[in-house]
């Protein structure tokens, strides 16, 4: 038997590779902005001039840290890869792609599984090559350590500035003051009048919630143009800057990966500067307000002692909204009428309205019949036109790591296992 091979008469032309590039700078500063524009122009020319490439685009994140994976352009690029619209990603270096080793490996492995190659120019690594992932693991670890070193250096510089009494304050989010050409705080007369009124209204008997409601009704602007709320008023009432002093290092960044800020409760040094700038209020008025705040807190049973809060009502701090997770607050509806009612209502809804949360409310007479012993989520359920409630524990089962969700409708009892002179002082 004789077999003759008939060669194809139509020659196949290799399809072009669909190529994009990723670029990133960590700040919005002028020089880095120019660097980003240069990167974009470079990659546009590089890809478009290659006859084997089909230009998809350049994805660029500006002012975004490389330790996180929530960068919008980065995520948009990954989305197109998952849709099969990109074959190759070009990027300057590992640190431009990401400084987080875990994020790096997760992204590269996912892209590798769907046939997308990442090429790092500086390190000359192609992720689809045999030794690509090994080299990537080692070098991305160096990039992460470099990020940590930069973060530590920044923290050190800030600490030295604080020790020298140098201010690092953003007056764009701070009512009552501006900065002069030397960086010193100067009083903004118009905003200072708002601050004075807040202190005056509070000493006249108004609470923070009522002051916020009054200001919103009068159309008085906040520093950020958002609505006034109780927490904003309380922050202003507690702020030592209005009596001319400054406390530095109130917050700190936990680590260079998450970049989450945490309130400084003694974990790090803080610095208190007396008589740093011109006060809006006298020290006497400021101290009078602090004493009044303490007095009202004690009247409500909110007294700090041994690290725990003593609450006036047994359910305070134990009930939470199922829609937004905010605590429920005890309120009196129709207090001056015969239909007076005690309810527990979502604090987020109370302070910020229905745009922030649709709200959860439950009558005190209903929730009081439930054996609540720990943090509990309250969920409203409509059934046959009637409202019922479901209660689930916020606590986690330590053994399984899964939420315990004991549920009873409308007043049932939860199972038995449910427990719920300019002076800088270093502090």
LINRAUR-V991502 format. One record per residue. N is the residue number from 1. RES is the residue in three letters. OMEGA is omega in whole degrees, 0 to 359 (NA if undefined). Layout:
((N | RES | OMEGA) (N | RES | OMEGA))
This chain:
((1 | UNK | 183) (2 | UNK | 180) (3 | UNK | 180) (4 | UNK | 181) (5 | UNK | 177) (6 | UNK | 183) (7 | UNK | 180) (8 | UNK | 181) (9 | UNK | 179) (10 | UNK | 181) (11 | UNK | 179) (12 | UNK | 176) (13 | UNK | 180) (14 | UNK | 180) (15 | UNK | 180) (16 | UNK | 175) (17 | UNK | 178) (18 | UNK | 191) (19 | UNK | 173) (20 | UNK | 177) (21 | UNK | 176) (22 | UNK | 179) (23 | UNK | 181) (24 | UNK | 166) (25 | UNK | 190) (26 | UNK | 180) (27 | UNK | 178) (28 | UNK | 184) (29 | UNK | 187) (30 | UNK | 184) (31 | UNK | 180) (32 | UNK | 176) (33 | UNK | 177) (34 | UNK | 179) (35 | UNK | 179) (36 | UNK | 178) (37 | UNK | 178) (38 | UNK | 178) (39 | UNK | 181) (40 | UNK | 180) (41 | UNK | 181) (42 | UNK | 184) (43 | UNK | 176) (44 | UNK | 180) (45 | UNK | 183) (46 | UNK | 184) (47 | UNK | 183) (48 | UNK | 182) (49 | UNK | 181) (50 | UNK | 183) (51 | UNK | 180) (52 | UNK | 183) (53 | UNK | 169) (54 | UNK | 185) (55 | UNK | 179) (56 | UNK | 180) (57 | UNK | 175) (58 | UNK | 180) (59 | UNK | 187) (60 | UNK | 176) (61 | UNK | 181) (62 | UNK | 179) (63 | UNK | 182) (64 | UNK | 178) (65 | UNK | 180) (66 | UNK | 180) (67 | UNK | 180) (68 | UNK | 180) (69 | UNK | 181) (70 | UNK | 179) (71 | UNK | 188) (72 | UNK | 181) (73 | UNK | 177) (74 | UNK | 180) (75 | UNK | 178) (76 | UNK | 178) (77 | UNK | 179) (78 | UNK | 179) (79 | UNK | 178) (80 | UNK | 176) (81 | UNK | 180) (82 | UNK | 178) (83 | UNK | 178) (84 | UNK | 184) (85 | UNK | 181) (86 | UNK | 178) (87 | UNK | 184) (88 | UNK | 174) (89 | UNK | 175) (90 | UNK | 176) (91 | UNK | 187) (92 | UNK | 184) (93 | UNK | 178) (94 | UNK | 183) (95 | UNK | 176) (96 | UNK | 180) (97 | UNK | 174) (98 | UNK | 177) (99 | UNK | 181) (100 | UNK | 184) (101 | UNK | 182) (102 | UNK | 179) (103 | UNK | 180) (104 | UNK | 185) (105 | UNK | 178) (106 | UNK | 182) (107 | UNK | 183) (108 | UNK | 180) (109 | UNK | 178) (110 | UNK | 180) (111 | UNK | 179) (112 | UNK | 180) (113 | UNK | 181) (114 | UNK | 173) (115 | UNK | 179) (116 | UNK | 181) (117 | UNK | 174) (118 | UNK | 180) (119 | UNK | 179) (120 | UNK | 187) (121 | UNK | 186) (122 | UNK | 183) (123 | UNK | 181) (124 | UNK | 180) (125 | UNK | 173) (126 | UNK | 190) (127 | UNK | 179) (128 | UNK | 177) (129 | UNK | 185) (130 | UNK | 184) (131 | UNK | 184) (132 | UNK | 185) (133 | UNK | 179) (134 | UNK | 179) (135 | UNK | 181) (136 | UNK | 180) (137 | UNK | 182) (138 | UNK | 185) (139 | UNK | 178) (140 | UNK | 175) (141 | UNK | 176) (142 | UNK | 179) (143 | UNK | 179) (144 | UNK | 178) (145 | UNK | 177) (146 | UNK | 178) (147 | UNK | 179) (148 | UNK | 180) (149 | UNK | 178) (150 | UNK | 180) (151 | UNK | 180) (152 | UNK | 179) (153 | UNK | 178) (154 | UNK | 179) (155 | UNK | 180) (156 | UNK | 180) (157 | UNK | 178) (158 | UNK | 181) (159 | UNK | 178) (160 | UNK | 177) (161 | UNK | 180) (162 | UNK | 180) (163 | UNK | 179) (164 | UNK | 179) (165 | UNK | 178) (166 | UNK | 184) (167 | UNK | 170) (168 | UNK | 187) (169 | UNK | 177) (170 | UNK | 183) (171 | UNK | 177) (172 | UNK | 176) (173 | UNK | 187) (174 | UNK | 186) (175 | UNK | 171) (176 | UNK | 183) (177 | UNK | 168) (178 | UNK | 175) (179 | UNK | 175) (180 | UNK | 185) (181 | UNK | 179) (182 | UNK | 179) (183 | UNK | 180) (184 | UNK | 181) (185 | UNK | 175) (186 | UNK | 186) (187 | UNK | 171) (188 | UNK | 190) (189 | UNK | 183) (190 | UNK | 180) (191 | UNK | 180) (192 | UNK | 178) (193 | UNK | 177) (194 | UNK | 179) (195 | UNK | 180) (196 | UNK | 181) (197 | UNK | 178) (198 | UNK | 179) (199 | UNK | 180) (200 | UNK | 180) (201 | UNK | 181) (202 | UNK | 179) (203 | UNK | 178) (204 | UNK | 176) (205 | UNK | 179) (206 | UNK | 174) (207 | UNK | 182) (208 | UNK | 180) (209 | UNK | 180) (210 | UNK | 178) (211 | UNK | 179) (212 | UNK | 180) (213 | UNK | 179) (214 | UNK | 181) (215 | UNK | 178) (216 | UNK | 180) (217 | UNK | 180) (218 | UNK | 179) (219 | UNK | 179) (220 | UNK | 185) (221 | UNK | 170) (222 | UNK | 181) (223 | UNK | 181) (224 | UNK | 182) (225 | UNK | 175) (226 | UNK | 178) (227 | UNK | 174) (228 | UNK | 172) (229 | UNK | 186) (230 | UNK | 183) (231 | UNK | 178) (232 | UNK | 179) (233 | UNK | 181) (234 | UNK | 178) (235 | UNK | 179) (236 | UNK | 180) (237 | UNK | 182) (238 | UNK | 189) (239 | UNK | 183) (240 | UNK | 182) (241 | UNK | 183) (242 | UNK | 173) (243 | UNK | 175) (244 | UNK | 180) (245 | UNK | 177) (246 | UNK | 172) (247 | UNK | 182) (248 | UNK | 182) (249 | UNK | 175) (250 | UNK | 178) (251 | UNK | 176) (252 | UNK | 179) (253 | UNK | 185) (254 | UNK | 179) (255 | UNK | 186) (256 | UNK | 180) (257 | UNK | 182) (258 | UNK | 183) (259 | UNK | 179) (260 | UNK | 178) (261 | UNK | 182) (262 | UNK | 179) (263 | UNK | 181) (264 | UNK | 180) (265 | UNK | 179) (266 | UNK | 179) (267 | UNK | 181) (268 | UNK | 176) (269 | UNK | 169) (270 | UNK | 187) (271 | UNK | 182) (272 | UNK | 181) (273 | UNK | 179) (274 | UNK | 176) (275 | UNK | 182) (276 | UNK | 185) (277 | UNK | 181) (278 | UNK | 181) (279 | UNK | 172) (280 | UNK | 181) (281 | UNK | 174) (282 | UNK | 179) (283 | UNK | 180) (284 | UNK | 180) (285 | UNK | 180) (286 | UNK | 179) (287 | UNK | 179) (288 | UNK | 179) (289 | UNK | 179) (290 | UNK | 179) (291 | UNK | 179) (292 | UNK | 177) (293 | UNK | 179) (294 | UNK | 180) (295 | UNK | 180) (296 | UNK | 178) (297 | UNK | 179) (298 | UNK | 179) (299 | UNK | 179) (300 | UNK | 181) (301 | UNK | 180) (302 | UNK | 182) (303 | UNK | 178) (304 | UNK | 178) (305 | UNK | 181) (306 | UNK | 177) (307 | UNK | 182) (308 | UNK | 178) (309 | UNK | 176) (310 | UNK | 186) (311 | UNK | 181) (312 | UNK | 181) (313 | UNK | 184) (314 | UNK | 184) (315 | UNK | 180) (316 | UNK | 179) (317 | UNK | 182) (318 | UNK | 185) (319 | UNK | 184) (320 | UNK | 181) (321 | UNK | 180) (322 | UNK | 185) (323 | UNK | 183) (324 | UNK | 178) (325 | UNK | 181) (326 | UNK | 178) (327 | UNK | 175) (328 | UNK | 182) (329 | UNK | 180) (330 | UNK | 181) (331 | UNK | 176) (332 | UNK | 177) (333 | UNK | 177) (334 | UNK | 186) (335 | UNK | 183) (336 | UNK | 182) (337 | UNK | 182) (338 | UNK | 180) (339 | UNK | 180) (340 | UNK | 184) (341 | UNK | 175) (342 | UNK | 180) (343 | UNK | 170) (344 | UNK | 188) (345 | UNK | 181) (346 | UNK | 182) (347 | UNK | 178) (348 | UNK | 178) (349 | UNK | 181) (350 | UNK | 186) (351 | UNK | 190) (352 | UNK | 176) (353 | UNK | 186) (354 | UNK | 176) (355 | UNK | 180) (356 | UNK | 181) (357 | UNK | 178) (358 | UNK | 173) (359 | UNK | 173) (360 | UNK | 177) (361 | UNK | 180) (362 | UNK | 181) (363 | UNK | 180) (364 | UNK | 181) (365 | UNK | 179) (366 | UNK | 184) (367 | UNK | 180) (368 | UNK | 179) (369 | UNK | 181) (370 | UNK | 182) (371 | UNK | 181) (372 | UNK | 180) (373 | UNK | 180) (374 | UNK | 180) (375 | UNK | 187) (376 | UNK | 177) (377 | UNK | 180) (378 | UNK | 180) (379 | UNK | 177) (380 | UNK | 180) (381 | UNK | 177) (382 | UNK | 181) (383 | UNK | 182) (384 | UNK | 177) (385 | UNK | 181) (386 | UNK | 182) (387 | UNK | 174) (388 | UNK | 180) (389 | UNK | 173) (390 | UNK | 183) (391 | UNK | 178) (392 | UNK | 183) (393 | UNK | 175) (394 | UNK | 184) (395 | UNK | 178) (396 | UNK | 174) (397 | UNK | 187) (398 | UNK | 183) (399 | UNK | 184) (400 | UNK | 183) (401 | UNK | 180) (402 | UNK | 180) (403 | UNK | 172) (404 | UNK | 184) (405 | UNK | 174) (406 | UNK | 183) (407 | UNK | 173) (408 | UNK | 183) (409 | UNK | 169) (410 | UNK | 170) (411 | UNK | 179) (412 | UNK | 180) (413 | UNK | 181) (414 | UNK | 180) (415 | UNK | 186) (416 | UNK | 182) (417 | UNK | 186) (418 | UNK | 179) (419 | UNK | 181) (420 | UNK | NA) (421 | UNK | 199) (422 | UNK | 185) (423 | UNK | 176) (424 | UNK | 181) (425 | UNK | 176) (426 | UNK | 184) (427 | UNK | NA))
